[in-house]
Amino acid sequence: MKTKKYIIAIAIFGGMMFLASAATTYNLDGNQTAKIERGAKLPSHR
């Protein structure tokens, strides 16, 4: 029974850590827009 409680606690803690990292990785406020920056052209293989 103790093992089951520990596993559940670790799963909940892991889920909270995943959600925290996902919230910081992706901007949930929508203030930042995705922008594609154009760099130098790739060299051709001719």
C-alpha positions as CSV (number, residue, x, y, z in Angstrom):
1,M,0.0,0.0,0.0
2,K,2.9,2.4,0.8
3,T,4.5,1.7,-2.6
4,K,1.2,2.5,-4.4
5,K,1.0,5.8,-2.5
6,Y,4.6,6.7,-3.4
7,I,4.1,5.9,-7.1
8,I,0.9,8.0,-7.2
9,A,2.8,10.9,-5.4
10,I,5.7,10.7,-7.9
11,A,3.3,10.6,-10.8
12,I,1.5,13.7,-9.6
13,F,4.8,15.5,-8.9
14,G,6.1,14.6,-12.4
15,G,2.9,15.8,-14.0
16,M,3.2,19.1,-12.2
17,M,6.8,19.5,-13.3
18,F,5.9,18.7,-16.9
19,L,3.1,21.3,-16.9
20,A,5.4,23.9,-15.4
21,S,8.0,23.3,-18.1
22,A,5.4,23.3,-20.8
23,A,4.0,26.6,-19.5
24,T,7.4,28.3,-19.6
25,T,8.4,26.8,-23.0
26,Y,5.2,27.9,-24.8
27,N,3.9,31.4,-24.2
28,L,0.3,30.9,-23.0
29,D,-0.5,34.6,-22.9
30,G,-0.4,35.0,-26.7
31,N,1.7,38.1,-26.5
32,Q,4.5,36.6,-28.6
33,T,3.9,35.6,-32.1
34,A,5.9,33.0,-34.1
35,K,8.1,34.7,-36.6
36,I,10.2,33.0,-39.3
37,E,13.5,34.9,-39.8
38,R,15.0,34.7,-43.3
39,G,18.7,34.2,-43.3
40,A,21.2,33.8,-46.0
41,K,20.3,31.6,-48.9
42,L,21.6,28.0,-48.9
43,P,24.3,27.3,-51.5
44,S,23.1,25.5,-54.6
45,H,24.5,22.1,-55.5
46,R,25.1,22.9,-59.2
